[in-house]
Amino acid sequence: DLQNTGTGRRNIMPTCFASCLLLCALADARPQLRIVQQTQVGKKACSPLTNLNNVQLQELADWNCHRVVQASNDFEGLAHHYGRRVTESWGNRTAAAAKLCDRAKAAPSAELAANLALEAWGDTMMLGRECCNLNGPPFCQSMNTSQFARLAVLVVALLAVCLVSASAFFFQSSVHRPYLYCTASPPRKAVLAPTPGLPFLPDEDNGLAEYLKAYWDQSTLRNLPEAEVYLGQVARCFEHLTNTFDFQIDNVKNQFEHFLSLWRSHMCIYADRDLRKATDPDPQFVEKKIFQRGLQELHADLLRSFKQWREIFSETHGSKAPPKLAPWRSELREHADARGFGKRDWENLEEVVMFLLVWGEAGNLRFMPELLYFLTELALQAEAQPRVKTDASRRFLVAVVRPIYAVIFNEHYEGVNEKDKKQMRNGYEKFLPADAANYDDWNELFCKPDWLAEALVISDANGGGKLLEQFEVGKRFEALPRVDWSASLDVKMHREQHSWWGLFAATHRVWFLHFLLYFVSIFLVASRDFHDFGKRWDVLLGGGSPAVCLAAVGLVVPAHALAWNLSRWFTTGKSHRLHKHRNRGGCTTCVCRTVQVLLAMAAWGLPLVTFFIVRYLDAFGDDQLTAKFPLLSLRSALWLHFILSVLLALVILQWYARPEDELWPHICASLRTRALRWLFWILVFALADRKSPRFEVDVFCNQETPKATTTKTTTTTT
């Protein structure tokens, strides 16, 4: 049309409101649309609602005529840019609308004035495309409705489901679709293998005792009281553990220096705190207890998480009989000087030294702290150790550390090139596949005692197929080198999905609360002056009353549940799925999985069923059903829908994690802390609400005047 009129858009920046009127003017320039205009005006499709009083009808007339005047002023300077035909069409339309408004002002009744004003704006100015017969939000409604527009929500939902289902096929580089039951493991081949053991060769003259004594003589701790006694006990502990478990000599030397540095730091902390608190400080008394108290501080600080892990681990892997002291611990205490050391002090020293030596041997296994706790606990309870080592390396490294690291290496790497550089597997260079295991997956296995009891399998001829859990507590460390780590560490807890599903699965409650409050706010705004838009299914979700409109907000619950379960399906690893099915009575078939999915869908879909019942009763009435069945009324259906929606919403908000997601027990804040949090946010929102300006809105004059200031403010109402 612009090309036919021979004019261009020279430096024209119309507003959105004027652009809509411009399209109507261009359409009116065509003869066939003038016929449509006359037909629509003749039908008078836009009329006032039947439940309005005279005051509301007069306000409706004033509002529509005000829009006619405002549109005429806004578009007057734009019409001449589009040619003579458009200018004449617009002039005829504004003149006809002005006459109708003049008749409305002189009308004897408010109803006739409202009809004339609606005809002036809706039928004449907007060509029947819009009807502004509402006294409250949204004020106007479109008249170009169709059957497809009423099903737009369903069509969009179906398209979204199809897009999610097909994303795994069309975006394979970024989305990996897991199987319904479990995920496939990437192919592996043995690259690194444990070195076969050789007969143990005694190495008594290793110079360890002389080195420990020489390093102690250089330490500042040698000048403290009873330093020689504690030197003998600590050196004896390091030397005895080295000969018993065959740790590397260099590792023992490094950890001895590490231990003395940590011990000295915690002794200084104890001394400073004790002298500061004492009213009459006695430095000599503090020095007598400084070794013992410093060791207690070091044990509590270094092994705090180890003690928490041990409490959970002992419930599943511990022995029901009273704990028995390991032979190597009894032998150590018999040959050491017991002056100044009690039973608890010996336990603290043995546990700290054992953990440091295991940590020093672990290498890359240090990325899995719970695995180190597991190895330390088995070593502390060990009754016997096979005395086997290689020519170049010690037995603990060869028989315990290397087999575990071989599995970790083979998961991501193909081998080592001639420059001693690791070569990643094909397709692993940019990022690891979603189903490739990593340190987090393996470490999580050692955080779950019941899972660990089923995972560690013995593979040799003497105990093939037997679980490590079935050995006595004191025999487990001896059987540790016989564990099939390749099969035991074949786990995948969570899939590292390179998509938004992972973010949504972790923060879904935040988004649910935002969406819920957003739709509730929309309802509160729209229900201030609610109008019956139509009967039956004219308004698909809103219905014919505020209660039915509020019931539509409950549909956020099943929609969020669908997105939440989809996100968990995309991010859950095979180990969680297998273990979950085993815990439910061995249900590991696709049929059982399908039944569980259908039951979950039925539970989360209950608000959809109840909302359909509410809309049916609202559209067709409940008089006949109520006469036969008093409980089948619209009121009862609304209450049932609200109760189900609220209960399922609370499940989403309070169910912060499923059992398989929790590594440790949830720590709840105290009542005092929670009360302070609530009080803080109440004060914040109260101050924000107090400082925000209050507006008196006149929707018919399109002006807003703040109460808190005398400055006049004019804005456009939504």
N, C-alpha and C positions, 0 to 999 in steps of 0.2 A: 504493500500500500504506500509506503514511503517513496519507493521508486516511481510509482505511477503518478504521484502528485508533483514529482519533479523538485522536491525540496529535500534538504539534508538536515542533519542534526548538528547545527552550527553552535558550538559552545553551550549546549543545553544540559543542565544537571538537574533533572526533575527528582522530586522526592518519591518515595515508594507510594505514598497515597495518591499523588498526582499522576504517577505512572499507571496505576490501576484505572483511574478515570480516563487517561489517554487511550488505553486499549478499548475501553467502552466507546469512546468517541470515534475511533477508527472503525470499530465494528459497526457503529450506527451509520457510517457513511455509505454502507452497502444497502441497496434496496431490499434485499431479502431479509436483513436483520430488522428493518423498520416494520416489516410484517410481524416478525416475532415480537417486537416491542408492543405493537398494537394488540396482539393476541394476549400477551401477558398482562397488559394493563386492563384489558377487558375482563380477564378472569379474576383480577385482584387477588392473586395468590398470597400476598402479604397483608395480614390483618392483625389487629390487636388480640391479645389473649383474652379469654372469656372471664378470667377471675380478677380483673383489674378494676380499681375504683376510679372515681372521677379525677382525683388528684394525680394518680399514676397515669391516667390517660392523657391528661393535660401535659404532664412532664414528658411523656412519649412524643406528643405533637411538637413541643418546643425543641426537643432534642433533634428530631429528624429535620425540622426546618432550619435549625442552626447548622446542621451538616450541609444542607443545600447551599446556604449562604457562604459557608466556609469553602466548599468545593468550588463554587463559582468564582470566588476571589482568587483562590490558589491557581486555577487553571486558565484564568482570563489572559494572562501574559504568555501562555504556552500554545494556545490554540492556533494563533496566526502563523506559527512556524510550520504547520502541517497542511497548508493549502486552504483554498476557499471552501471546498466541500466539508472538510472537518470543522472549519470555523462556523459555517452555517448550521451544521448539525448540532454543534455544541450550543450555539446561540438559541436555536429553537428549543433545545431541551431545557436550558436554564430558564428561558422565558415561561415555558409550560409549567415547570416546577415552581417558579415564583408565583404564578397565578394560583396554583393549588395551595400554596402556603398562605397567600392572602385570603383565600376562601376559608382555610382552616382557622385563621385568626378571627374571622367574622362568623364562624359556625355557631349555631345556637347550643350545641351539646358537645361535651368533651369527647364522646365516642366518635362523632362525625369529624371532629378536628383531628383526632388520632388517625382515622382512616385516610383523610386527605393528605396528612403529612407523610404517612407511610407510602402512599401512592406517589407523592412528589419525590421522595428519595429512592425508594426501592424500585418502583416500576418505571418512573420517568428518567431519573438520573442514572441508576444502575442497571436498567433494562431487565429488571426482574432477577438479577443474579444475586442480590443480597436483600435481606429483610431484617431491619433493626427494630423488632417489636419486643425487645426485652429491656426491662428496667434495671437489670443488674448484669454482671459479667456472664457471658462474653458480649452482651449488648446486641450483637448482630450474628446472624447465621446465614450460611450459604444455601441458596435454593437449587443449585445444580447438583442434586444428589442422584446417585445411581445405585443399582443393586451391587455392583462390584465394589463401590466405595464402602458399603456397609461391611463387606467381608475383607477389607484391606488389612485389618489386624491379623486375621487368620492367614491370609496370603503371605504377609511379611514373616510371620512365625514359621510357616512351612518352608519358605525360602531360607531362613536362618538355619533351620535344622538340616536342610539339604546342603547348605554351604559348609556347615561344620562336619557333616558326614563325608563330604567329597573333598575336604581340605587335605586329607591324608593322601589322596590319589593325585591331585593337581599340584600340591606343594610339597613334594617328597623331600626336597632339599632342606626344608625347615620344619616339617611336621612328620613325625613317625607314628603311624597308627599302631597301637598295641593290640594284641589279640584280646578277645573278650575274656579269656580265662587266664592266660599268663603271657609273658613276653619272651621272645626268643633270645637266646644268648649268642653273642658273636662267636664265630669259630675260633678255636684256640689250638695252638700246637706247642708242644714242650720245647722251649728254647734253652732255659737254664735248668739244670738238674742238680740236686744235692751231690756233693762230692762224697764218694764212698769212704767210710771210716777205716782207720788203721789202728792196730793195737796201741794202747796208751803207753807212753814212755815217761817214767817219772822224771820230773825236772825240779829237784829239790834246791839245787844251787842256782836259783834264778836271780839272786841279788835283790829280791823284793823287800826283805826285812831291813837290809842295810839302807835301801833307798827311803823307806818310810821313816826310819829313825833320823836320817840326815835331813830330810825335809822338815821334820818336826823341830829339829834343833835350830832351823832358820826361822821358825814361826815365832810370833810374839806371844803365843800361848805358853811357851816353855817357862816363863817367869812366874806363872800363877801357882798358887799352892796346889800340891798333889798333881802337878802336871805329868810327872813320870808315871804315876799310876794309870792315869787316863790314856797316856800314850801307849802303854802296854796293852790296855784293853782294846783300843781302837785299832792299833796295828795288828793285834792278834785276830780281830774280827775280819779285817780285810784279807789277811793272809790265809785264814782258814776257809773263807768263802772262795778264794781263788783256787785253792787246791781241791776243794770239794766239787765245785761246778765247772772248773776249768775255764775261767775267764781269761781274756787276753791280758798279758802283763802290762802293756802300755795303757790299756783301758783302766786297769786297777790303779796305776800311778796317777793318771789324770783325775780319776774320781776321788782319790785320796786328797789331792789338792783342792778339788771342788768341795769335798766334805768339810775340810778345815776352814775354807773361806766362808761357807754358809754357817758353820758352827760359831765362828768368831763374830759374824754379824748379829746372830741371834743372842749371843752372850752380851754384846754391847747394848742391844735393845732391852734385855732384861735388867742389866745393871742400871741403865739410865732411868728406866721406869721405877725401879725399886728405890733408888736413892732420891728420886724426886718426890715420891709419896711419903717417905719416912720423915717423921718429925725430928728424930735424932739419928741421922744416918751413920752407919758403922761400915766403912769400906771393907774392913777385914772380914766381917761376917758375910758380906755379899760375895767376896772372893771365894770363900769356902764352898758356897753353893752355886757358883757361877757355871761350872761345867755341867752339873746335873740339870739346872734350870734352863741353860742354853740348849741342851739336847732335847728337853721337853718342848721348848718353843719351836725348834727346828722340825721336830716330828709333827707337831700340830699344824704347822704352816705348810710344809712340803707335802704331807700325805693326807690333807683334809679331804680331798675328793676321793682318794684311794680308800679311806675308811667308809665313806658313803657308798662307794661301789661294792665294797666287801660285805656290807650289811645286806644289800640286795642279792648279791651273788651267793652268800651263805644259805639263803632260804631255799635255793634250788640245788646248788652244787655242794653244799656243806654236808658233813656227816651228822647223823642223829646222835651218835655217841659223843661223850665229852671229848674236847680236843686233846690230842696227845702230842707231846713235844717231840719234834723231829729229832732223829739220832744226831745229826750234825750240830744241832743247837745245844743238845745236852753235852756233847763232846767239847764244844767251844767253851761252855761255862765251867766245865770241870778243870780245864787247863789254864784258865785265866785268873788273874788276881781279882777277887771279888770285893775288895775294899771300896766302899763308897757307892757301889752299884747294887740296886735292888732288882727284883724280877721285872718290874715295869721298865726300868732303865735298860735292861738287857733287851727287852722286846723292842723298845724304841730304837736302840742302836742297830739291831739286826735288820729291822724293817727299812730303816733309812739307807743303810749300806747296801742291802740287797737291791732296793729300787734304783739307787744310783748306778750300780754295776750293770743291771739289766738295761737301764736307759742308755748307758754308754755303749753297750754292745748292739743296740737296736738299729742304729743308722736311720734309714728312711722309715722304719716302723714307728718312729717317734711321732709321726703324724696321726697315729692311732693310740691315744693315751690309754683307753680302756683295754686294748690288747696288751699293753705293758703291765697294767694292773693284773690281768689274767696270768701272765707269765710270772710276775713277782709272787702272786699268791700261791701258785703251784710250787714254785721253788721254796718258799717258806715252809710248806707242808711236806716237802719231799722226804721220803725215807731212804731212797737209794737212787744212785745215778750210774748209768753205764759208763765206765771209764774208757772212753774212746775219743780219739782226736786224730788230726791229720798232721802231715809233716810241717806245713806252714801256718796252719790256723788251729785255734783251740776248738774244743768240742762244742761249747755252747753256741759259738758262732756258726759252726758247720751243721750241727744237728737240729738247732732250734730256729735261728734267725734266717739262715739262707733258704731253707725250704719255703718259708712264708714269703720271703721277698721274691723268690722265683715265680710264684703265682702272681704277685703284684706286677712284676716285670712283664710276664707273658701276656697280661691283660691288655697292655697298651703298646708294647714294642715288639718288633720282629727280631731284633738282634742288635749287635754292636759291630760297627764297621772297623776298618783297619786303623782309624784314628781314635779308637775307643770312644766313639760318639754313638749314642742310642739312636736307633732308627724306628720311627713311629710306624704303626700299621697303616696300610693303605686306607685313605679316607679319614685318618685321625689327625691330620696335621692342623686343620683349622679349628676344629673342636671335636670333642669325643662324642660318639653316637649316644642317643638317649638311653640305650640299654647296656652300655659299657660300664662295668663296676669301677668304683674308685675308692679312695681312702674313707670317705664318709660312709659308704655302704658297708665296708668291712668292719669299721669301728663300731657302727650301730649294731652289728651282730653281737659284739661283746658287751653291748649295753643291755641286751635282753637275755637274761639267764635261761629262760625256758626255750628260746630259740637256739641258744648255744648248745644246750643239752642234746638237741636233735641234729645238730650240724656236724660236730666233730666226730669223724668216722675213722676207725683203725683200718689200714689197708693191707698189712703184711699177712703172711700165711698163718701166723700164730693167733691173730685176732681179727681176721678179715670180716668186715661187716659189723663188728662190735663197736659200740659207742664209747668214747672216752668217759662219759658219765657213768658207765657201768663198772669202772675200775674203782678201787678203794681210793680214798682221798690221798693217802700217802704214796700210792703207786702211780698217780696220774702224771707226775713229772717224768718218771722213768719211761712211761709209754708215750710221752709227747713226741719224740722223734718218729714214731710209727704212724702218726696221724696223716691221712691223705688230705693235704691242704688244698690240692686242686679241686677236689670234690667238696671239701668243707667250706671253702671260701667262694663257692659258686652262688653268690647271693646278689640281689639287686633290690634295694629298698625303695628308692625314689628315682624316677626317670628325669634326667636333666633335659627337659623339653625347652627348645629355643622358640618360645611363643609366649603369648600373654596368659596362657592357661596356668602356668606356674605362679605368676603374680596374683592372679585371681584366687587360686586355691589357698594361698597364704593369707590374703587380706579380704576374703569374701565377706566377712561380717561387717567390715567398714563400708563396703559398697552396698550391702543389703540395708544397713541403717540409713545411708544417704538416700537410696531410692525410696525406702518406706516413708521417711520424713518428707521427701519431695512430693510424693503423691498425696500424702495427708495434707500438706500445705495447699496444694492445688484444690483439694476438696473444701478446705476451710474458706478459701477465697471465693470459690464458685458457689458455695452454699449460703452465702450471706443473703442473697436474694434469689433463691432457687425457683426455677420455672419448669413447668411440665412441658418438655420439648415435643412430646408426641406419645402415642400409645403403641402397644404391642412391641415390635422390634425396631421401631424407627430409630431409637438411640440404643445401640447394641450394648454398651457397657453402663451408661449412666442411668438408664431406666427412667421411671416417672416420679421418683421421690428421693429426698436426700439420703434416706437409709439405704436404698438400693445403690445409689451412687457411691456411698461410703463402702458398701460391700465389695465394689469393684477394686478397691485398694487391696483387699485380701488376696487378689490374684498375683500380687508381687511375690508371695510366699512360694507357690509352686513354680513360678518362672525362675526365681532365684535357686530353688532346689535343683531344677534341671541343669542350670549352668554350673552349680557347685558340684554335682555328681559327674558332669562331663569333665570338669577340670581335674577331679580326683582320678577319673578313669584314664586321662591322658598322662598323669604324673605319677601314678602308683606303679611300683616295680613288681616283678614276678614273685619275690619272696613274701611280700605282704599278702598277695593274693593266695599263694599256696598255703601259707600258715593260717590264714583266716579260714580257708575251707577245711583244713585239717582240724581246727578247733571246733568246727561245727559238725562233728560226727563223721569226718572222712568224706565229706561231700566234695568230690573233685571232678565231677563230670559236668559237661556243658548243660545237661538238663537241670541239675541242681542250681548251677549259676543262673540259668534263665529264670527259674522259679524265684530265686532271691531277688533278681532285678525286677521282675513283675510285681512282687509283693512290695518292694520299696517304691516303685512307681505308683502303685495303688494308694499307699499311705500318703505320699506327698501330693497326689492328685485329688485328695478328698475336697479341698477348697474349690476346685473346678466343678466337681459334681454338685456341691451345695450351692454354688453361685448360679449354675444352670437352673436348679430348682427355684431359686429366688427370682431369677429373671422370668421363668415360665409363669410363676404365680403372679408376678407383677404385670406381665403382659396380658394374660387371659383371665386374671381374677382368681380368687380362692373361695368364692361363695359356695360352689357346689361341693368342693372337697371338704371344706370346713363343716358343712352340714352332715356329711357322712363320717368324716374323721376329724375331730376337733384339733388334733395335734398337727395336721397337715395344713397349716395356715402360713401366710406370708410372714407373720411375726415370728413364728416358731422356726421357720427356715432361716430367717435373718439371724436369730440368736445362735442357731447351730453353726451357721457359716462363720460368725464372728468368733465363737469359742474355738473352732478348729483352726482358724487362721491365727488367732493369738497364741494358741498352744504350739503350733508349728513354728511361729516366729520366735517364741521363747526357746524352742529347741535349737534353732539356728544361732541365736545370740549366746545361749548358755553352753552349747556344745562346742567349746573352744577347740577340742581335738578329739579324735577317735582313739580307742585304746591302742591301736597299732602305731599311732603317731607319737605317743608319749614315751620319751626315753627315760625320764625321771619323774617322780611324783610332783604334781603341781603345787607350787608354793603360794599360799593365799596370804594376802596382806591382812594385817590386824584390823580390828574394827575401828580403832582410833585413827589409823592411817587412811582407811577408806572414808571415814567421816570428814577428815580434813580435806581430802580430795574433793568430795562432793560440795563442801562448804566453799572451797576456793572457786570452783566453777560456777556455783550459784552467785557468788559475789561478782565474778567477771561478767556474767550475762546480765545481772541486775544493773551494774554500772553502764554496760554497753546500751542496754535498753533505756536507761535514764538519759543518756547523752544524745540518743538519736532523736531527730526532730519529729514532731507530730504534725500531720497534715489533715486539713479539712478538705475533702475532695468533693467538688461539684461536677458530677459526671455529665451534666447537661450543658454546663458552660465551659467545660474543659479547662478549669483553672484549679490550682492548688495554693492554699495560703497557710504557711506554717504558723503554728500557735506560738512557738518559742521565739519568734523574731518578727519584727515589723516589716522586713523587706519582702516585697511582693515577688512571688515565684510563679512562673507560668510554665507548665510542662504538658506533655501530651500523655493522656491516660492510655493504659494498655487496653 
